[in-house]
Amino acid sequence: MRRDIFRHAQPNSKPTSALKDKRLEINLQGKSLCDDSLKLICEALTENLEAGYIHLDELNLAENNITVAGLKCLCEVIRLACKDLKDLDLRSNEIGVISEEDADIWEDFLDSGLRFV
């Protein structure tokens, strides 16, 4: 899956020309990703966002058994995409704050640049 994101996102031309065309709406709803797969996806998105190859407009991760640990990986993606990201769907996952560590991850996630409307 990581390779697919790279293949789709990396342009054959300069990053400046790619910025005009590389707006992504990613729908991964119900793919049973869990935290490990989310980590791979976030690594690929982070590299492409940092390089300026993509702009992330929407990210649907609903119904994927993601826990608060998975949100830790998502923080950097949110920070990098916060100016463009219009919709982040995390409904129907397994996100729950039970421990102090969970609370720290949750707080970092909320501070990552999310804008609540």
The first five atom37 places (N, CA, C, CB, O) and aatype in JSON, in Angstrom:
{
  "aatype": [12, 1, 1, 3, 9, 13, 1, 8, 0, 5, 14, 2, 15, 11, 14, 16, 15, 0, 10, 11, 3, 11, 1, 10, 6, 9, 2, 10, 5, 7, 11, 15, 10, 4, 3, 3, 15, 10, 11, 10, 9, 4, 6, 0, 10, 16, 6, 2, 10, 6, 0, 7, 18, 9, 8, 10, 3, 6, 10, 2, 10, 0, 6, 2, 2, 9, 16, 19, 0, 7, 10, 11, 4, 10, 4, 6, 19, 9, 1, 10, 0, 4, 11, 3, 10, 11, 3, 10, 3, 10, 1, 15, 2, 6, 9, 7, 19, 9, 15, 6, 6, 3, 0, 3, 9, 17, 6, 3, 13, 10, 3, 15, 7, 10, 1, 13, 19],
  "atom_mask": [
    [1, 1, 1, 1, 1],
    [1, 1, 1, 1, 1],
    [1, 1, 1, 1, 1],
    [1, 1, 1, 1, 1],
    [1, 1, 1, 1, 1],
    [1, 1, 1, 1, 1],
    [1, 1, 1, 1, 1],
    [1, 1, 1, 1, 1],
    [1, 1, 1, 1, 1],
    [1, 1, 1, 1, 1],
    [1, 1, 1, 1, 1],
    [1, 1, 1, 1, 1],
    [1, 1, 1, 1, 1],
    [1, 1, 1, 1, 1],
    [1, 1, 1, 1, 1],
    [1, 1, 1, 1, 1],
    [1, 1, 1, 1, 1],
    [1, 1, 1, 1, 1],
    [1, 1, 1, 1, 1],
    [1, 1, 1, 1, 1],
    [1, 1, 1, 1, 1],
    [1, 1, 1, 1, 1],
    [1, 1, 1, 1, 1],
    [1, 1, 1, 1, 1],
    [1, 1, 1, 1, 1],
    [1, 1, 1, 1, 1],
    [1, 1, 1, 1, 1],
    [1, 1, 1, 1, 1],
    [1, 1, 1, 1, 1],
    [1, 1, 1, 0, 1],
    [1, 1, 1, 1, 1],
    [1, 1, 1, 1, 1],
    [1, 1, 1, 1, 1],
    [1, 1, 1, 1, 1],
    [1, 1, 1, 1, 1],
    [1, 1, 1, 1, 1],
    [1, 1, 1, 1, 1],
    [1, 1, 1, 1, 1],
    [1, 1, 1, 1, 1],
    [1, 1, 1, 1, 1],
    [1, 1, 1, 1, 1],
    [1, 1, 1, 1, 1],
    [1, 1, 1, 1, 1],
    [1, 1, 1, 1, 1],
    [1, 1, 1, 1, 1],
    [1, 1, 1, 1, 1],
    [1, 1, 1, 1, 1],
    [1, 1, 1, 1, 1],
    [1, 1, 1, 1, 1],
    [1, 1, 1, 1, 1],
    [1, 1, 1, 1, 1],
    [1, 1, 1, 0, 1],
    [1, 1, 1, 1, 1],
    [1, 1, 1, 1, 1],
    [1, 1, 1, 1, 1],
    [1, 1, 1, 1, 1],
    [1, 1, 1, 1, 1],
    [1, 1, 1, 1, 1],
    [1, 1, 1, 1, 1],
    [1, 1, 1, 1, 1],
    [1, 1, 1, 1, 1],
    [1, 1, 1, 1, 1],
    [1, 1, 1, 1, 1],
    [1, 1, 1, 1, 1],
    [1, 1, 1, 1, 1],
    [1, 1, 1, 1, 1],
    [1, 1, 1, 1, 1],
    [1, 1, 1, 1, 1],
    [1, 1, 1, 1, 1],
    [1, 1, 1, 0, 1],
    [1, 1, 1, 1, 1],
    [1, 1, 1, 1, 1],
    [1, 1, 1, 1, 1],
    [1, 1, 1, 1, 1],
    [1, 1, 1, 1, 1],
    [1, 1, 1, 1, 1],
    [1, 1, 1, 1, 1],
    [1, 1, 1, 1, 1],
    [1, 1, 1, 1, 1],
    [1, 1, 1, 1, 1],
    [1, 1, 1, 1, 1],
    [1, 1, 1, 1, 1],
    [1, 1, 1, 1, 1],
    [1, 1, 1, 1, 1],
    [1, 1, 1, 1, 1],
    [1, 1, 1, 1, 1],
    [1, 1, 1, 1, 1],
    [1, 1, 1, 1, 1],
    [1, 1, 1, 1, 1],
    [1, 1, 1, 1, 1],
    [1, 1, 1, 1, 1],
    [1, 1, 1, 1, 1],
    [1, 1, 1, 1, 1],
    [1, 1, 1, 1, 1],
    [1, 1, 1, 1, 1],
    [1, 1, 1, 0, 1],
    [1, 1, 1, 1, 1],
    [1, 1, 1, 1, 1],
    [1, 1, 1, 1, 1],
    [1, 1, 1, 1, 1],
    [1, 1, 1, 1, 1],
    [1, 1, 1, 1, 1],
    [1, 1, 1, 1, 1],
    [1, 1, 1, 1, 1],
    [1, 1, 1, 1, 1],
    [1, 1, 1, 1, 1],
    [1, 1, 1, 1, 1],
    [1, 1, 1, 1, 1],
    [1, 1, 1, 1, 1],
    [1, 1, 1, 1, 1],
    [1, 1, 1, 1, 1],
    [1, 1, 1, 1, 1],
    [1, 1, 1, 0, 1],
    [1, 1, 1, 1, 1],
    [1, 1, 1, 1, 1],
    [1, 1, 1, 1, 1],
    [1, 1, 1, 1, 1]
  ],
  "atom_positions": [
    [[0.83, -1.19, 0.0], [0.0, 0.0, 0.0], [0.87, 1.25, 0.0], [-0.94, 0.0, 1.21], [0.56, 2.22, -0.69]],
    [[1.97, 1.23, 0.78], [2.87, 2.37, 0.81], [3.43, 2.63, -0.58], [4.01, 2.12, 1.82], [3.51, 3.78, -1.02]],
    [[3.82, 1.59, -1.27], [4.36, 1.71, -2.62], [3.32, 2.33, -3.55], [4.81, 0.33, -3.15], [3.66, 3.13, -4.41]],
    [[2.06, 1.97, -3.38], [0.99, 2.53, -4.22], [0.86, 4.03, -4.02], [-0.33, 1.85, -3.91], [0.65, 4.77, -4.99]],
    [[0.98, 4.49, -2.78], [0.89, 5.93, -2.52], [2.06, 6.65, -3.17], [0.86, 6.2, -1.0], [1.88, 7.69, -3.79]],
    [[3.28, 6.08, -3.03], [4.45, 6.69, -3.66], [4.28, 6.74, -5.17], [5.72, 5.92, -3.3], [4.53, 7.78, -5.78]],
    [[3.86, 5.64, -5.77], [3.73, 5.58, -7.21], [2.71, 6.62, -7.7], [3.32, 4.17, -7.66], [2.92, 7.26, -8.73]],
    [[1.63, 6.76, -6.97], [0.59, 7.7, -7.36], [1.03, 9.14, -7.17], [-0.69, 7.44, -6.57], [0.69, 10.01, -7.97]],
    [[1.79, 9.4, -6.11], [2.06, 10.77, -5.73], [3.3, 11.37, -6.36], [2.18, 10.85, -4.26], [3.31, 12.57, -6.63]],
    [[4.33, 10.61, -6.61], [5.57, 11.2, -7.07], [5.5, 11.54, -8.55], [6.74, 10.26, -6.8], [5.28, 10.68, -9.4]],
    [[5.69, 12.8, -8.83], [5.6, 13.24, -10.22], [6.89, 12.98, -10.97], [5.25, 14.72, -10.27], [7.95, 12.78, -10.37]],
    [[6.8, 12.99, -12.28], [7.97, 12.87, -13.13], [8.58, 14.24, -13.4], [7.61, 12.19, -14.45], [9.66, 14.35, -13.98]],
    [[7.88, 15.28, -12.99], [8.36, 16.64, -13.21], [8.72, 17.29, -11.89], [7.3, 17.47, -13.95], [8.72, 16.63, -10.85]],
    [[9.02, 18.57, -11.93], [9.4, 19.31, -10.74], [8.24, 19.36, -9.74], [9.86, 20.72, -11.1], [7.08, 19.38, -10.15]],
    [[8.56, 19.38, -8.42], [7.5, 19.47, -7.42], [6.62, 20.7, -7.58], [8.1, 19.46, -6.05], [5.43, 20.64, -7.25]],
    [[7.14, 21.82, -8.06], [6.33, 23.02, -8.18], [5.19, 22.84, -9.16], [7.19, 24.2, -8.6], [4.09, 23.35, -8.94]],
    [[5.43, 22.13, -10.26], [4.35, 21.89, -11.21], [3.4, 20.81, -10.7], [4.91, 21.49, -12.57], [2.22, 20.81, -11.06]],
    [[3.9, 19.92, -9.88], [3.06, 18.85, -9.36], [2.06, 19.37, -8.34], [3.92, 17.77, -8.73], [0.98, 18.79, -8.19]],
    [[2.4, 20.45, -7.65], [1.52, 20.97, -6.62], [0.15, 21.35, -7.16], [2.15, 22.16, -5.95], [-0.84, 21.26, -6.43]],
    [[0.08, 21.77, -8.37], [-1.19, 22.19, -8.97], [-2.15, 21.02, -9.13], [-0.94, 22.85, -10.31], [-3.36, 21.2, -9.06]],
    [[-1.63, 19.84, -9.36], [-2.46, 18.69, -9.72], [-2.56, 17.61, -8.65], [-1.93, 18.08, -10.96], [-3.32, 16.66, -8.83]],
    [[-1.86, 17.73, -7.57], [-1.75, 16.62, -6.63], [-2.58, 16.81, -5.36], [-0.33, 16.43, -6.26], [-2.06, 16.68, -4.25]],
    [[-3.83, 17.1, -5.53], [-4.75, 17.15, -4.39], [-5.33, 15.77, -4.21], [-5.88, 18.23, -4.61], [-5.92, 15.2, -5.13]],
    [[-5.17, 15.22, -3.02], [-5.62, 13.86, -2.77], [-6.82, 13.81, -1.85], [-4.5, 13.04, -2.17], [-6.91, 14.55, -0.86]],
    [[-7.75, 12.95, -2.19], [-8.86, 12.56, -1.34], [-8.73, 11.05, -1.18], [-10.28, 12.99, -1.95], [-8.98, 10.3, -2.12]],
    [[-8.33, 10.62, 0.0], [-8.08, 9.21, 0.23], [-9.21, 8.61, 1.05], [-6.73, 9.0, 0.95], [-9.51, 9.08, 2.15]],
    [[-9.84, 7.57, 0.51], [-10.93, 6.88, 1.19], [-10.49, 5.45, 1.48], [-12.23, 6.9, 0.34], [-10.42, 4.62, 0.58]],
    [[-10.19, 5.18, 2.74], [-9.79, 3.84, 3.18], [-10.8, 3.27, 4.17], [-8.39, 3.89, 3.82], [-10.46, 2.43, 5.0]],
    [[-12.02, 3.72, 4.08], [-13.07, 3.27, 5.0], [-13.26, 1.76, 4.91], [-14.39, 3.99, 4.69], [-13.36, 1.19, 3.82]],
    [[-13.32, 1.13, 6.08], [-13.65, -0.29, 6.16], [-12.61, -1.23, 5.6], [0.0, 0.0, 0.0], [-12.95, -2.33, 5.17]],
    [[-11.36, -0.84, 5.58], [-10.29, -1.68, 5.01], [-9.57, -2.52, 6.06], [-9.28, -0.82, 4.29], [-8.6, -3.2, 5.74]],
    [[-10.03, -2.49, 7.3], [-9.42, -3.25, 8.41], [-7.92, -2.98, 8.52], [-9.65, -4.76, 8.21], [-7.12, -3.91, 8.64]],
    [[-7.55, -1.72, 8.47], [-6.14, -1.34, 8.47], [-5.43, -1.64, 9.79], [-6.02, 0.11, 8.17], [-4.31, -2.15, 9.77]],
    [[-6.04, -1.35, 10.89], [-5.4, -1.42, 12.21], [-4.22, -0.45, 12.26], [-4.93, -2.88, 12.52], [-3.93, 0.24, 11.29]],
    [[-3.56, -0.41, 13.4], [-2.5, 0.57, 13.63], [-1.25, 0.33, 12.79], [-2.13, 0.57, 15.08], [-0.64, 1.29, 12.34]],
    [[-0.86, -0.91, 12.58], [0.36, -1.2, 11.81], [0.25, -0.73, 10.37], [0.66, -2.7, 11.85], [1.19, -0.14, 9.84]],
    [[-0.86, -0.99, 9.72], [-1.04, -0.54, 8.35], [-1.16, 0.98, 8.28], [-2.29, -1.18, 7.73], [-0.66, 1.6, 7.35]],
    [[-1.8, 1.57, 9.28], [-1.91, 3.03, 9.33], [-0.52, 3.65, 9.43], [-2.78, 3.47, 10.51], [-0.26, 4.69, 8.83]],
    [[0.36, 3.02, 10.18], [1.73, 3.53, 10.3], [2.42, 3.58, 8.93], [2.55, 2.64, 11.27], [3.07, 4.58, 8.61]],
    [[2.28, 2.54, 8.13], [2.88, 2.52, 6.79], [2.3, 3.61, 5.9], [2.69, 1.14, 6.14], [3.02, 4.28, 5.17]],
    [[1.0, 3.76, 5.96], [0.33, 4.79, 5.17], [0.8, 6.17, 5.59], [-1.19, 4.68, 5.32], [1.06, 7.03, 4.74]],
    [[0.91, 6.39, 6.89], [1.35, 7.69, 7.4], [2.8, 7.99, 7.0], [1.2, 7.74, 8.91], [3.13, 9.14, 6.71]],
    [[3.64, 6.98, 7.0], [5.03, 7.19, 6.57], [5.08, 7.65, 5.12], [5.85, 5.89, 6.74], [5.81, 8.58, 4.78]],
    [[4.31, 7.0, 4.27], [4.28, 7.38, 2.84], [3.69, 8.77, 2.67], [3.45, 6.35, 2.04], [4.23, 9.57, 1.9]],
    [[2.61, 9.07, 3.35], [2.0, 10.39, 3.24], [2.95, 11.47, 3.75], [0.69, 10.44, 4.02], [3.08, 12.53, 3.13]],
    [[3.61, 11.21, 4.86], [4.54, 12.19, 5.43], [5.66, 12.51, 4.45], [5.13, 11.65, 6.75], [5.97, 13.68, 4.23]],
    [[6.26, 11.5, 3.87], [7.35, 11.73, 2.9], [6.87, 12.55, 1.71], [7.92, 10.39, 2.42], [7.57, 13.45, 1.25]],
    [[5.69, 12.25, 1.21], [5.17, 12.95, 0.04], [4.7, 14.37, 0.38], [4.02, 12.17, -0.57], [4.85, 15.28, -0.43]],
    [[4.14, 14.55, 1.56], [3.75, 15.89, 1.99], [4.98, 16.77, 2.22], [2.9, 15.81, 3.28], [5.0, 17.93, 1.81]],
    [[6.0, 16.21, 2.86], [7.23, 16.97, 3.1], [7.9, 17.38, 1.79], [8.2, 16.14, 3.95], [8.44, 18.48, 1.69]],
    [[7.87, 16.5, 0.81], [8.5, 16.78, -0.49], [7.66, 17.74, -1.34], [8.72, 15.49, -1.25], [8.14, 18.26, -2.34]],
    [[6.42, 17.97, -0.94], [5.56, 18.86, -1.7], [4.91, 18.2, -2.91], [0.0, 0.0, 0.0], [4.41, 18.89, -3.79]],
    [[4.92, 16.88, -2.95], [4.34, 16.16, -4.08], [2.81, 16.13, -4.04], [4.87, 14.76, -4.12], [2.16, 15.98, -5.07]],
    [[2.26, 16.26, -2.84], [0.8, 16.14, -2.68], [0.26, 17.19, -1.73], [0.44, 14.74, -2.17], [1.0, 17.77, -0.93]],
    [[-1.04, 17.43, -1.85], [-1.83, 18.18, -0.89], [-2.96, 17.23, -0.47], [-2.39, 19.56, -1.49], [-3.69, 16.73, -1.33]],
    [[-3.09, 17.0, 0.8], [-4.11, 16.08, 1.29], [-5.36, 16.87, 1.67], [-3.59, 15.27, 2.5], [-5.35, 17.64, 2.63]],
    [[-6.42, 16.68, 0.9], [-7.68, 17.39, 1.14], [-8.62, 16.61, 2.05], [-8.36, 17.68, -0.18], [-9.26, 17.2, 2.93]],
    [[-8.7, 15.3, 1.85], [-9.61, 14.47, 2.64], [-8.95, 13.14, 2.95], [-10.94, 14.24, 1.89], [-8.23, 12.58, 2.12]],
    [[-9.2, 12.65, 4.17], [-8.68, 11.35, 4.58], [-9.76, 10.63, 5.37], [-7.37, 11.5, 5.43], [-10.11, 11.04, 6.48]],
    [[-10.28, 9.56, 4.79], [-11.33, 8.77, 5.44], [-10.73, 7.48, 5.96], [-12.5, 8.47, 4.44], [-10.34, 6.6, 5.19]],
    [[-10.65, 7.37, 7.28], [-10.12, 6.18, 7.95], [-11.18, 5.52, 8.81], [-8.9, 6.54, 8.81], [-10.84, 4.8, 9.75]],
    [[-12.44, 5.75, 8.52], [-13.54, 5.19, 9.3], [-13.54, 3.66, 9.22], [-14.88, 5.75, 8.81], [-13.15, 3.08, 8.21]],
    [[-13.98, 3.03, 10.31], [-14.2, 1.58, 10.37], [-12.94, 0.77, 10.08], [-15.29, 1.19, 9.4], [-12.95, -0.12, 9.23]],
    [[-11.84, 1.09, 10.79], [-10.56, 0.42, 10.53], [-9.88, -0.15, 11.78], [-9.64, 1.37, 9.87], [-8.72, -0.53, 11.7]],
    [[-10.56, -0.21, 12.89], [-9.99, -0.76, 14.12], [-8.75, 0.0, 14.59], [-9.64, -2.22, 13.92], [-7.86, -0.58, 15.2]],
    [[-8.69, 1.28, 14.3], [-7.58, 2.12, 14.72], [-7.75, 2.46, 16.19], [-7.49, 3.41, 13.86], [-8.85, 2.78, 16.64]],
    [[-6.66, 2.38, 16.94], [-6.67, 2.73, 18.36], [-5.97, 4.07, 18.55], [-6.0, 1.62, 19.22], [-5.5, 4.68, 17.59]],
    [[-5.91, 4.51, 19.79], [-5.22, 5.75, 20.09], [-3.74, 5.65, 19.72], [-5.38, 6.11, 21.58], [-3.12, 6.67, 19.4]],
    [[-3.17, 4.46, 19.75], [-1.77, 4.27, 19.33], [-1.6, 4.61, 17.86], [-1.32, 2.82, 19.59], [-0.55, 5.14, 17.46]],
    [[-2.58, 4.33, 17.05], [-2.53, 4.66, 15.63], [-2.55, 6.16, 15.39], [0.0, 0.0, 0.0], [-1.99, 6.65, 14.41]],
    [[-3.19, 6.89, 16.29], [-3.25, 8.34, 16.15], [-1.87, 8.96, 16.29], [-4.2, 8.93, 17.2], [-1.6, 10.03, 15.74]],
    [[-1.0, 8.29, 17.02], [0.37, 8.78, 17.19], [1.05, 8.92, 15.83], [1.19, 7.84, 18.1], [1.76, 9.9, 15.59]],
    [[0.84, 7.96, 14.94], [1.42, 8.0, 13.59], [0.77, 9.09, 12.74], [1.27, 6.64, 12.9], [1.41, 9.69, 11.88]],
    [[-0.48, 9.34, 12.99], [-1.26, 10.28, 12.19], [-0.92, 11.74, 12.51], [-2.74, 10.04, 12.4], [-1.2, 12.63, 11.7]],
    [[-0.33, 11.99, 13.66], [-0.04, 13.37, 14.08], [0.79, 14.14, 13.07], [0.67, 13.36, 15.41], [0.46, 15.28, 12.75]],
    [[1.86, 13.54, 12.57], [2.74, 14.25, 11.64], [2.02, 14.54, 10.32], [4.01, 13.44, 11.37], [2.22, 15.6, 9.72]],
    [[1.2, 13.62, 9.87], [0.42, 13.84, 8.65], [-0.5, 15.04, 8.85], [-0.41, 12.57, 8.28], [-0.61, 15.9, 7.96]],
    [[-1.14, 15.11, 9.99], [-2.06, 16.22, 10.29], [-1.28, 17.54, 10.32], [-2.79, 15.99, 11.64], [-1.73, 18.54, 9.76]],
    [[-0.12, 17.54, 10.97], [0.69, 18.76, 11.04], [1.06, 19.26, 9.64], [1.97, 18.51, 11.87], [0.98, 20.45, 9.34]],
    [[1.47, 18.33, 8.79], [1.91, 18.7, 7.45], [0.75, 19.1, 6.53], [2.67, 17.55, 6.83], [0.93, 19.92, 5.62]],
    [[-0.42, 18.53, 6.76], [-1.56, 18.77, 5.87], [-2.59, 19.74, 6.44], [-2.24, 17.46, 5.56], [-3.62, 19.97, 5.83]],
    [[-2.32, 20.31, 7.61], [-3.35, 21.07, 8.31], [-3.92, 22.25, 7.52], [-2.8, 21.58, 9.6], [-5.06, 22.64, 7.75]],
    [[-3.16, 22.83, 6.61], [-3.67, 23.96, 5.83], [-4.62, 23.53, 4.72], [-2.53, 24.75, 5.24], [-5.45, 24.31, 4.26]],
    [[-4.48, 22.27, 4.28], [-5.29, 21.78, 3.17], [-6.38, 20.8, 3.59], [-4.41, 21.13, 2.16], [-7.41, 20.7, 2.93]],
    [[-6.16, 20.09, 4.67], [-7.07, 19.02, 5.08], [-8.42, 19.59, 5.49], [-6.46, 18.22, 6.24], [-8.54, 20.35, 6.45]],
    [[-9.43, 19.19, 4.75], [-10.79, 19.68, 4.99], [-11.64, 18.67, 5.74], [-11.46, 20.05, 3.68], [-12.58, 19.03, 6.45]],
    [[-11.31, 17.38, 5.58], [-12.15, 16.34, 6.18], [-11.29, 15.17, 6.63], [-13.23, 15.86, 5.19], [-10.55, 14.6, 5.83]],
    [[-11.38, 14.83, 7.9], [-10.72, 13.67, 8.48], [-11.8, 12.85, 9.17], [-9.57, 14.07, 9.47], [-12.4, 13.31, 10.14]],
    [[-12.04, 11.64, 8.68], [-13.1, 10.78, 9.21], [-12.47, 9.63, 9.98], [-14.01, 10.25, 8.07], [-11.8, 8.78, 9.39]],
    [[-12.68, 9.61, 11.28], [-12.16, 8.56, 12.15], [-13.28, 7.81, 12.88], [-11.19, 9.15, 13.17], [-13.03, 7.11, 13.86]],
    [[-14.49, 7.96, 12.41], [-15.62, 7.34, 13.13], [-15.53, 5.81, 13.1], [-16.96, 7.8, 12.53], [-14.92, 5.22, 12.22]],
    [[-16.16, 5.21, 14.07], [-16.28, 3.74, 14.19], [-14.92, 3.05, 14.2], [-17.11, 3.2, 13.04], [-14.72, 2.05, 13.51]],
    [[-14.0, 3.58, 14.99], [-12.72, 2.93, 15.24], [-12.68, 2.53, 16.72], [-11.52, 3.88, 14.87], [-13.7, 2.58, 17.4]],
    [[-11.54, 2.13, 17.2], [-11.39, 1.66, 18.58], [-10.6, 2.68, 19.4], [-10.69, 0.29, 18.61], [-9.79, 2.3, 20.25]],
    [[-10.83, 3.94, 19.17], [-10.08, 5.0, 19.84], [-10.68, 5.23, 21.22], [-10.08, 6.31, 19.01], [-11.84, 5.63, 21.36]],
    [[-9.87, 4.96, 22.24], [-10.3, 5.16, 23.61], [-9.12, 5.56, 24.48], [0.0, 0.0, 0.0], [-8.03, 5.01, 24.34]],
    [[-9.34, 6.5, 25.35], [-8.28, 6.98, 26.24], [-8.46, 6.3, 27.58], [-8.31, 8.54, 26.38], [-9.38, 6.61, 28.34]],
    [[-7.56, 5.35, 27.87], [-7.67, 4.56, 29.08], [-6.52, 4.85, 30.05], [-7.69, 3.07, 28.74], [-6.73, 4.98, 31.25]],
    [[-5.32, 4.96, 29.52], [-4.13, 5.15, 30.36], [-3.61, 6.58, 30.24], [-3.03, 4.15, 29.98], [-4.07, 7.36, 29.4]],
    [[-2.64, 6.9, 31.08], [-1.99, 8.21, 31.01], [-1.26, 8.37, 29.67], [-1.0, 8.39, 32.18], [-1.25, 9.46, 29.1]],
    [[-0.65, 7.29, 29.18], [0.02, 7.32, 27.88], [-0.98, 7.61, 26.76], [0.75, 5.97, 27.62], [-0.7, 8.38, 25.85]],
    [[-2.15, 6.98, 26.83], [-3.22, 7.25, 25.86], [-3.61, 8.73, 25.88], [-4.45, 6.37, 26.14], [-3.83, 9.35, 24.84]],
    [[-3.7, 9.27, 27.09], [-4.08, 10.68, 27.23], [-3.03, 11.59, 26.59], [-4.27, 11.03, 28.71], [-3.38, 12.59, 25.96]],
    [[-1.75, 11.25, 26.76], [-0.68, 12.04, 26.15], [-0.76, 11.99, 24.62], [0.69, 11.55, 26.63], [-0.6, 13.01, 23.95]],
    [[-0.99, 10.8, 24.08], [-1.11, 10.64, 22.63], [-2.32, 11.42, 22.12], [-1.23, 9.14, 22.24], [-2.24, 12.11, 21.1]],
    [[-3.44, 11.3, 22.82], [-4.65, 12.01, 22.43], [-4.43, 13.52, 22.43], [-5.81, 11.64, 23.37], [-4.85, 14.21, 21.51]],
    [[-3.76, 14.02, 23.45], [-3.48, 15.45, 23.54], [-2.58, 15.9, 22.38], [-2.81, 15.78, 24.9], [-2.83, 16.94, 21.78]],
    [[-1.55, 15.11, 22.07], [-0.67, 15.43, 20.95], [-1.45, 15.44, 19.63], [0.5, 14.43, 20.88], [-1.24, 16.3, 18.78]],
    [[-2.34, 14.47, 19.48], [-3.17, 14.4, 18.27], [-4.04, 15.65, 18.13], [-4.06, 13.14, 18.3], [-4.14, 16.23, 17.05]],
    [[-4.66, 16.06, 19.22], [-5.51, 17.25, 19.18], [-4.71, 18.53, 18.93], [-6.29, 17.38, 20.48], [-5.23, 19.49, 18.36]],
    [[-3.45, 18.53, 19.35], [-2.59, 19.7, 19.14], [-1.89, 19.69, 17.79], [-1.56, 19.78, 20.24], [-1.14, 20.61, 17.48]],
    [[-2.12, 18.67, 16.98], [-1.37, 18.51, 15.74], [-1.8, 19.45, 14.62], [-1.5, 17.1, 15.27], [-1.19, 19.45, 13.55]],
    [[-2.78, 20.23, 14.84], [-3.18, 21.2, 13.83], [-4.6, 21.03, 13.36], [0.0, 0.0, 0.0], [-5.01, 21.65, 12.38]],
    [[-5.36, 20.2, 14.03], [-6.75, 20.01, 13.66], [-7.54, 21.3, 13.9], [-7.38, 18.84, 14.44], [-7.36, 21.98, 14.9]],
    [[-8.41, 21.6, 12.97], [-9.33, 22.73, 13.13], [-10.73, 22.16, 13.22], [-9.2, 23.77, 11.95], [-11.19, 21.47, 12.3]],
    [[-11.38, 22.43, 14.3], [-12.73, 21.9, 14.47], [-13.74, 22.94, 14.03], [-12.98, 21.48, 15.94], [-13.69, 24.1, 14.44]],
    [[-14.67, 22.5, 13.2], [-15.68, 23.41, 12.68], [-17.03, 23.01, 13.24], [-15.7, 23.4, 11.13], [-18.04, 23.64, 12.93]]
  ]
}
